[in-house]
Amino acid sequence: MYVVQSFCHSLVAAVLVDRALKAWKIYSPLIRQRFRLIVILFPIFSFPLYQLINPARSSVFFRMEALFDSSRWLTLELGWGVPVGVLFFVMLGATSLVFLLQELIPVLRHTMTPKHSVDEGTHFDAGTFVQDTAKVLAIRKPEVILIGEDEPFLFSATGREAVIYLSSGLTRMLSSEELRAAIAHEMAHIARSRRPLLVALFLFRIVQFFNPVVLVKYRRAVRDEEKICDDIAVKLTGDRGALARALKNFYQKPDKKRVLSSLQSSSANMSLEEYGHNLHLESRIARLETEQTGPEPGPLAPFVLTLSAVMLLNYLIV
Amino acid sequence: MKKQLSGLAAFAAAVAILVAALLLANWAPLALQKETLRRYNSIEEVRAALPGKMIYVPSYFPQQVSWPPSKILAQGKPFLASVMEFKRAGSDEAVLTISQAEGPFNTDRDIALTTVSEQVRYIMKGRTAALQVGTCRNGEPCSRMSWHEGGSAITVTMRSGPFELTRISESMLH
């Protein structure tokens, strides 16, 4: 019952959130990410919450009056006598497998065995840029470590002492402006990791390991995080083009199999984001090149309205 | 402000479309499979829709219970199940529910024992039933009789003491 209703509630929440983002023309990744939290978090609590409000909600009488009764579909027999419910649970099983292989195991692996250590490389001199940016972001200046590898990569490891790792291949590939923009992006991740929303969200997300809607929305929230850090980097450098060009360099690399695992915020987040196929560079580049972020409507009223609609509609979905 | 209002209108339209889609999706299985749980107007209708299935109905009704049932729900798939709700005579209050099911079938709504003060084994016409006496949600006295009959679990719940309940239950057996 919990599994089925969580799925239905997340699906309805996803539709409503998507519609809300379009209706109110919300483009800010920060606000979009907040809206997506509804889809990820709400289905965890919706079923027990509704049962607490109305214990008779699971009775057949309530089901008959519901807006949507999932059991009608689950018990619907297909031509060869197999109920739809079997296919539904196969889908949930496949989602659980994807979660295990693409999210949980990589996260645990990256958390336990960091890809690089400070001892592997040498200090990279980025001038006063890192120091100045750290001051603006109100964070401790991270160490920037140059790793002698041709494969271009750039990522940050948070924790007590944040470190930014970049490869010598990357320094050869990017101009100084592009490199600054990319480092600023990493520093944005470090600054945001002081409140590690995605890691906290991932812990909740584990509860919904079977839910394909949550799987998709969590990945979108991770992508939003990249765009949020892009925005911060642009504010820090004042140069949208440099970051776009930096990203383009990554994207246009001929050896696409070795796409960068770059511009990621922490060793844990790195694998979280890795599962999202190393960022959706195209949309980020397009956004940086074309989007003029204008004033957006106050997000509170749309958020409250969307959440209310999600809660009300889902109460009638059993 | 104009942007907010146009956003609100667009969102309201999206909600309306979603509600319509959900209603359609809720109706579709009824059209595709006639044995899906649905509402019926009479017991005869149930018997016609689920031929060959035994639907147990009491032959005794106390005067306080109005006949016919105010609500009848039944399904043939994934297992046979039915529930009848009866109102108190001259009132809109549900006073009696009779359910039978070959699987898990939750019929607790208006009449549901929330506290059980006494539970005894009750033998009726060779069947062993469980008789529970207690109170319903609003603290009113309620009683429930449940037993197995021909592969189905039968439960009779009444908003009263056990006296009339046992007579109703016994009248369902032949």
Interface residues (C-beta under 8 A of the other chain):
Chain A: V12 V15 L16 R19 A20 K22 A23 W24 K25 P55 A56 S58 S59 V60 F61 F62 R63 M64 A66 L67 F68 D69 S71 R72 W73 T75 L76 E77 P83 P297 G298 A301 P302 L305 T306 A309 L313 I317
Chain B: K3 Q4 G7 L8 A10 F11 A14 V15 L18 V19 L22 L23 A25 N26 P29 L30 L32 Q33 T36 L37 R38 R39 K71 L73 Q75 K77 P78 A81 V83 E85 F105 N106 T107 D108 R109 D110 A112
